[in-house]
Amino acid sequence: DIVMTQSPDSLAVSLGERATINCKSSQSVLSSSNNKNYLAWYQQRPGQPPELLIYWASTRESGVPDRFGGSGSGTDFSLTISSLQAEDVAVYYCQQYHTSPYTFGQGTKLEIK
Amino acid sequence: EVQLVESGGGLVQPGGSLRLSCAASGFSFSMYWMHWVRQVPGKGLVWVAHINHYGSTTTYADSVKGRFTIARDNAKNTLYLQMSSLRAEDTAVYYCVREWYTFDYWGQGTLVTVSS
């Protein structure tokens, strides 16, 4: 199985400041057939199911604010929130969908400083 | 509007069985692969099982293989997870998830508690 490792496990950022979460896969999730990275990011607010934020490593899902951005390729990826808002308090997960089973990172808890 | 509504969770004794259902609406259910993902409260997300459009192909996490069965009824727009030989470590919220390349819609989840 592909192991997904996120860092840090938790993060406290002031409102309006930038937050960056990293995700590393144990194998490349870049497809040679279409040059796409099979990497997604999810947000899970307290008491809610996860919601898809980013897919193909950098494509925002419809309705996701543009302060959320994804980057990276191969085995190293990042999720950046450019200006933290109060409603962004959540746990964030990366996931690879390159190879079954589609594995998740352990999650990063984002809080307000 | 896409909706996935799970039901069937509850308290069950170790060694018991339970069947979860997921009623899908707002999209062409038969066109999508579907998954079950679980989450121990306060912990991370773990994929459990998946089924293809027609129900002809299924895969399982090693931790549930031989004990859980995923199935679907496209005529009823419903996904199922039959769980047997339940263990305490199966205690979790179980989410029904639609796959469109990745997991684009999640249900609210149903809590399964395995305890005597």
Chai-1 contact restraints between the chains, C-beta under 6 A:
chainA,res_idxA,chainB,res_idxB,connection_type,confidence,min_distance_angstrom,max_distance_angstrom,comment,restraint_id
A,A40,B,T102,contact,1.0,0.0,6.0,A-B,restraint_1
A,P49,B,Y95,contact,1.0,0.0,6.0,A-B,restraint_2
A,P49,B,W106,contact,1.0,0.0,6.0,A-B,restraint_3
A,P49,B,Q108,contact,1.0,0.0,6.0,A-B,restraint_4
A,P49,B,G109,contact,1.0,0.0,6.0,A-B,restraint_5
A,P50,B,W106,contact,1.0,0.0,6.0,A-B,restraint_6
A,L52,B,D104,contact,1.0,0.0,6.0,A-B,restraint_7
A,Y55,B,T102,contact,1.0,0.0,6.0,A-B,restraint_8
A,Y93,B,L45,contact,1.0,0.0,6.0,A-B,restraint_9
A,Y97,B,T102,contact,1.0,0.0,6.0,A-B,restraint_10
A,S100,B,T59,contact,1.0,0.0,6.0,A-B,restraint_11
A,P101,B,W47,contact,1.0,0.0,6.0,A-B,restraint_12
A,Y102,B,W47,contact,1.0,0.0,6.0,A-B,restraint_13
A,F104,B,L45,contact,1.0,0.0,6.0,A-B,restraint_14
A,Q106,B,G44,contact,1.0,0.0,6.0,A-B,restraint_15
A,G107,B,G44,contact,1.0,0.0,6.0,A-B,restraint_16
